[in-house]
Amino acid sequence: MYFAFKENSGCHGDIGFYLKKDGQLYDKTKSPYIELYPGQLQRYASLDSITQILPHEMGHVLQKIITSNDEKINQNSVDMHYSNIITEYSTAFSEGFGEHFEVISRMYEENDEIKNGIYHDIERTQNITKPTIERGTRDFILPLRLDYYREVSPFWQQKYENLKRHELGLSGEGKYKNSSYDFKDAEKSILYRNMGLSQDKSKMKSLEQSISTEIVVSNFFVKLITTDIGELNERYNKVFKVFNKYLNKDSRPQLIQFVGGYIQQYPEEKDRVLKIFKDSTGHDFTEECAPEIWCISEMGHINWIFDQFGSGKFPIYMFNINTCEKEDLLGLKGISKSDAEGIIAYRDKNNGFEDIQEFINMDGVSNKAIEILTNNTSKDHIEKVTKNIDESKLEKSLSNLLLANFKHLGLMTILWFIIFSIIYYLFVIKDVIKEKKKLFKIMMKNFFKLIFYALIGFIAAGVSSNIMDGNKKFNPVIIYIVLIFICEGVTLLIIRKDKIKLKHSVISTLMMMAIIIYSLY
């Protein structure tokens, strides 16, 4: 086994590389390796430390080595995969199998100091992220917020992803659909759903959706290992034997192949395995499963959940007709809401589409929608659209992401300044300030004051996760109020002799504080 250390690495395990030494290249195309970044060697007792990431990547390597007829995953989904985003059957199986090692490594960690440190970090992460999730949800749902928590999502979303891998990997709640909301903008609906801020326990995923979700696969393997008997290595020997003997033998989803193979190899464990499958997926086991039928939308798509305001949209969006939701279909130009609902209703009633020829059988769906759906699922059309995409030019840039976030904050601040100016003029200074030049000067001062206050709100939202009150996150509203009182106290001290300025400053400050607090709470 080889290890490669690379700055800013996303971490992955694979087989095949070339080793350069003393100016010569050595062929290691059949050798396994794991790529990590050096900073991971500094942390052992945190939620996402090397003690869990290394087993995750080792799982990928073992799968590639042991699985007969192992093939490179042909990824159709353009979304960066996360634990409870619906993706391909193959990606979900591979990543879910890797993720379950994170949970198992925490459970079976032999070093008490490391284990206690990890679980302490889990508790801390829960206390940090849960309030942020609630506020982030309000950013989406409530109108005219400055969207602070969406703007600082790069600083908390990955922590929440790590926490979901732990919590959902243990609880099995990944089988429930992510909470969704019908925004006017279908892309915003997709983004909100894909963030997976919570699960709607009144809505179970279909079988196809469950086995296309990596955290569901993770939970299956966690339960398979933890409910088995014998030494840990013996339990995994059984898993790897099934991998080698039964996986990738046909076109069925890998989890279906694995479960069928496991039952065939170890018939005495049939009842246990079938119960685990139902607990994890929410459905009884079946050898039959709807195929993947990929559909392409040529709308710009946010395929990275950190990129809340589309700094680098992917030029296309790909989704599986047999696992998609209404909002995915609404991204197809010409598909109405009633058409999308009709397509989903027909699919769910008939346990999925077997092929695209079945589209013409749908009642209550317009001919135009059927034509659009047929064209956009055509392999020739998909190949034509995708062949000219240069993905090297679509690499994500943190600087562009932050620039887009500040641009959004600026636009929302300007909108609020317009609202503020109208109210402030009509109810505060209309009868006091008559001279236009003086009025303009006052408004410009307030404009820059609001920008300053909005930036303080942004800072409060960003730093609150790093300021702890015991083991709990410090309230960003309190941080903001303290900072504003300090700034306003200095201002009032300077202008204390001018009663009119003093009055106007206090009023404008209170109005602006109300705007920012509304966006922070």
Order of alpha helices (4+ residues) and beta strands (2+ residues): beta-beta-beta-alpha-alpha-alpha-alpha-alpha-beta-alpha-beta-alpha-alpha-alpha-alpha-alpha-beta-beta-alpha-alpha-alpha-alpha-alpha-alpha-beta-beta-alpha-alpha
